[in-house]
Amino acid sequence: MGTHKEGDSMAPVLGICGSARKSGNTATLLRAALTATDMESELVFLSDLTIGFCTGCLSCMKNKGRCIKDDDMSWLLDKMLEAQALVLGSPNYYYDVSGLTKNMIDRSIAASYLGIGEYTGMEWHGWRPFYEKVGGVIICQAAFGAEKALETFKRFCEYSGLTLIGDVIAAVGNQSAADFPEYIEEARQLGGKIKAAIERKQISRKNL
């Protein structure tokens, strides 16, 4: 089995939880997916970090990816850029991702001006910093309405160059996701897809 940590390390698979509930449904399914990768992984809770709001000042574009805000987003971006795969999780709040998640997405724009990844061909859009990385998405909700949340994640992946290889949308009412074996299995299958994708890329590089 892979090593799953929730601390300060650089792991090939990084989970990012947009729920503040560390024993909640989003976290439960994220842990299932990360464990199933059978690789070293890390789970970061956005609620543990101090990440200010993006003000649209464009300082990151002018300063080659450096944001003027001195907070934990720089630390998180380093982890995201180091990882080979990202597993993003959020509860469905008002038919979209949580505020924690959206704030992380907004602030990640700074990485587009680091000059790494794939160039978009447009100066204002910069680069796709997560080009050649793979990603998965997990959304938890009571009953319905996750379509917009999934679309937000898809647009983030498209803009940043992250290849989305699967998603899990779990409707659990007011119960625990741990009581739904079908969703646990879907999360595990997502983890397996991520592992396979990483291994394919590693084999491809060896054959260059």
Secondary structure, DSSP 8 states (H G I E B T S, - for coil): ---EE-SS---SEEEEE--S-TTSHHHHHHHHHHHHTTS-EEEEEGGGS---------HHHHTTT--S--STHHHHHHHHHH-SEEEEEEE-BTTB--HHHHHHHHHGGGGGGSS-SEE-S-TTT-EETTTT-EEEEEEEESSS-THHHHHHHHHHHHHHT-EEEEEEEEE-TTS-GGG-HHHHHHHHHHHHHHHHHHHHHHHHHHT-
